[in-house]
Amino acid sequence: MQDVVALNLDSSKEFGTEHTVKLGPDGWHIATLKLASSDRGFLVMAQTNSGKGDRLKPDEIVIWLPVSHIKEIVRNRVDDRSGSTSLIVGKVTPEFSLVHPNFEFTGKY
């Protein structure tokens, strides 16, 4: 599977949750991400692999790695693509250069 660039959303504004990004028992982050696509994009829930790194903030750009797809997750959702179990690999700078096409990580999880 291939890494994809995604936008970290503010879950409290989008869904009325208590936190913008939830922290799990071991400090890992659970976030709502928006992925770009030709049809206006789609949302997924994702988590970091560890509690390392700074707490994710809304509007940060992250690298998202889909792991698998679970049909039961999307049973009551509009978009089938939202059923991906996935990881947030790290945060990257929002700038992209054609000269240096690799993203610059600002934090890894």
C-alpha angles and dihedrals in degrees: 000000000000131000115247132198114243140174119241108228130207101254092194091060096038099044108006095251121160095245134037088225120011121225118219125219093272094043098264116143127241112200143170112237133194115214122199122238138154090264098058096280135263140249130246136176113232139171137206119250092235144006092254120119135033121315111270116251130203116273094023118135115237139180110244124200118196111217106179142333123245116194093200090063092062099041093113098027130098099229121053091204090069089074095083120123103215150163134232105227098188148306121279136193113268092232123091125195126201088206092055104026097182118096118244111235117224093182139001131208 
